[in-house]
Amino acid sequence: GLLFGNGGAGGSGGDATSSTNQIYQSTAAAGAWGAGGRAGLFGVGGAGGAGGYAQGYLSATTQGGGRGGDGGLLGGRGGNGGAGGVAASFGASDGTVLEREGGQGGAGGHAGLTGRGGDGGAGGSARVFTGTATGGAGGRGGRGGVLTGDGGDGGDGGGVDTVRGVFP
């Protein structure tokens, strides 16, 4: 609503999986997320959507989390950022890794004149069998209200999970 009402939540990114070692099916890229909607003059910003899960044999590319919507202009909390997507890949037999890095957490939305900033989303984890990988960075916390209100917390960084057993 223009005066009152909360912003809607953003949708999550789509998942993509491929577990074959054939080169033409060796990568998987997750779909994009939706950002959280902005509130009216009063209201809470919508939460950002989470990044999708990507699983590929040689590489996996995922999205970061969606940004949280801003809170109401006069008063309202910023929405939380979405979690970064998870990337999982086996890696080539020669150790080549094209990409496997968890998605970055989405930034928290800013508050209006009053209200707390939204929390940043957690970084996505990276699942690996061999080699190295990087967890996604946590999202930045949203700015607190201009008059009153705390800033949002930053999101936690994503971990790296070394998986044993049958892929995936």
KOLFI-511282 format. One line per 2 residues: their letters; for each residue x negated, y negated, z negated of C-alpha. Coordinates in pm, 1 decimal, always signed. Each point is the difference from the previous one (the first is absolute). Layout:
BEGIN
A = X,Y,Z | ...
This chain:
BEGIN
GL = +0.0,+0.0,+0.0 | -110.3,-356.7,+66.0
LF = +48.9,-99.1,-365.5 | +17.1,+325.5,-193.5
GN = -100.3,+350.5,+86.4 | -293.6,+234.0,+9.8
GG = -209.9,+81.3,+301.2 | +39.9,+348.0,+144.3
AG = -270.8,+262.5,-20.8 | -217.3,+71.3,+299.8
GS = +13.5,+347.7,+149.4 | -283.3,+250.6,-25.4
GG = -228.6,+80.0,+287.5 | +51.8,+320.5,+195.7
DA = -211.8,+310.5,-56.4 | -222.3,+156.5,+262.7
TS = -155.1,+345.2,-18.7 | -227.5,+202.8,+223.9
ST = -196.5,+299.4,-124.4 | -136.6,+137.0,+326.6
NQ = -362.4,-36.4,+105.1 | +87.1,-70.1,+361.8
IY = -144.2,-338.5,+86.5 | +319.9,-133.9,+154.3
QS = +182.1,+67.1,-326.8 | -281.2,-73.5,-237.4
TA = +117.7,-334.6,-132.2 | +305.9,-114.1,-188.1
AA = +110.9,-358.5,-51.3 | +275.7,-84.8,-244.3
GA = +273.5,-245.4,+93.0 | +27.9,-352.6,-131.2
WG = +189.7,-107.0,-310.4 | +245.9,-280.5,-59.9
AG = -74.0,-302.0,-215.4 | +225.9,-87.2,-292.2
GR = +264.3,-264.3,+62.2 | -18.6,-344.9,-151.7
AG = +254.7,-101.9,-260.6 | +219.6,-311.2,+16.0
LF = -42.4,-294.2,-237.1 | +36.8,+241.5,-290.1
GV = -74.5,+367.7,+8.8 | -262.0,+268.6,+16.5
GG = -203.1,+63.6,+312.3 | +31.8,+342.5,+155.2
AG = -266.0,+266.6,-40.7 | -227.4,+73.5,+292.2
GA = +22.4,+341.7,+160.7 | -263.0,+266.8,-51.3
GG = -243.9,+96.6,+272.6 | +65.0,+328.8,+174.8
YA = -185.1,+328.2,-55.5 | -243.7,+86.2,+277.5
QG = -157.5,+341.1,+42.0 | -231.0,+74.9,+290.2
YL = -259.8,+265.0,+66.1 | -280.7,-233.2,+105.3
SA = +134.2,-332.5,-115.9 | +292.9,-154.0,-177.5
TT = +105.4,-362.7,+19.0 | +254.7,-136.4,-241.3
QG = +156.6,-334.8,-73.6 | -40.3,-224.2,-298.3
GG = +299.8,-64.7,-220.4 | +246.5,-273.7,+87.0
RG = -15.8,-339.5,-164.4 | +253.9,-72.4,-268.6
GD = +254.3,-271.5,+75.5 | -27.6,-337.2,-170.7
GG = +230.8,-77.4,-287.9 | +263.2,-272.5,+7.5
LL = -127.1,-349.9,+70.4 | +131.3,-138.2,-328.4
GG = -27.0,+310.0,-214.3 | -62.3,+366.4,+55.3
RG = -256.8,+271.7,-18.8 | -211.0,+95.7,+298.0
GN = +48.4,+349.8,+137.4 | -258.0,+270.5,-51.1
GG = -227.2,+99.3,+284.8 | +37.3,+346.8,+145.2
AG = -249.0,+278.3,-55.0 | -256.5,+65.0,+268.4
GV = +41.5,+311.8,+211.8 | -189.3,+323.6,-56.1
AA = -248.6,+117.6,+263.2 | -100.1,+367.0,+22.4
SF = -234.6,+158.9,+251.9 | -224.3,+302.3,+26.2
GA = -282.0,-145.0,+209.0 | -179.6,+149.0,+297.3
SD = -223.8,+303.8,-34.0 | -306.5,-215.4,+59.9
GT = +98.0,-229.8,-285.3 | +124.6,-281.6,+222.8
VL = +272.7,-203.0,-164.6 | +180.4,-261.0,+204.4
ER = +205.7,-150.9,-276.9 | +144.5,+108.8,-327.6
EG = +69.0,-281.4,-235.3 | +301.2,-54.5,-217.5
GQ = +216.4,-297.5,+83.8 | -35.4,-320.9,-195.6
GG = +267.7,-86.0,-252.1 | +239.5,-275.4,+97.2
AG = -26.5,-342.8,-161.6 | +254.1,-102.5,-259.9
GH = +247.3,-274.3,+88.7 | -32.4,-348.0,-147.9
AG = +242.1,-132.9,-257.4 | +187.0,-327.6,+42.1
LT = -5.2,-284.8,-252.0 | +46.2,+250.4,-278.9
GR = -49.4,+372.6,-17.1 | -268.2,+263.9,+9.7
GG = -193.9,+81.5,+310.7 | +46.7,+345.1,+147.0
DG = -251.3,+272.3,-68.1 | -229.9,+115.3,+274.3
GA = +53.9,+349.4,+133.6 | -236.5,+285.8,-72.4
GG = -252.9,+95.0,+264.3 | +61.8,+324.7,+183.3
SA = -217.2,+302.3,-63.5 | -212.0,+183.0,+255.5
RV = +9.4,+381.9,+9.0 | -306.2,+168.6,+141.0
FT = -154.4,+342.9,+39.7 | -353.9,-100.5,+92.6
GT = -201.1,-318.4,+19.9 | +87.6,-334.9,-146.7
AT = +310.0,-213.0,-5.6 | +123.4,-322.7,-151.8
GG = +308.2,-65.2,-208.0 | +202.7,-306.0,+87.4
AG = -44.2,-325.3,-189.2 | +270.3,-111.2,-239.8
GR = +227.8,-283.7,+105.5 | -33.5,-352.4,-127.8
GG = +240.7,-117.4,-268.4 | +248.1,-272.4,+84.7
RG = -29.5,-355.5,-129.6 | +203.1,-89.0,-308.7
GV = +258.4,-275.3,-13.7 | -114.2,-358.7,+51.5
LT = +150.3,-108.0,-335.2 | +3.4,+322.3,-199.8
GD = -75.7,+360.0,+72.0 | -289.5,+241.1,+2.6
GG = -176.3,+118.3,+307.5 | +55.1,+356.3,+109.9
DG = -243.7,+278.6,-69.8 | -228.8,+124.2,+272.4
GD = +54.9,+354.1,+118.3 | -226.3,+291.0,-83.3
GG = -242.9,+124.3,+261.4 | +69.0,+331.9,+168.2
GV = -202.3,+309.1,-84.0 | -168.5,+261.3,+214.4
DT = +128.2,+356.2,-34.0 | -229.1,+282.3,+110.4
VR = +232.8,+279.4,+103.3 | -90.5,+368.8,+5.1
GV = +199.1,+271.2,+169.0 | +199.9,+14.1,+319.6
FP = +50.4,-326.8,+185.7 | +223.6,-189.1,-61.1
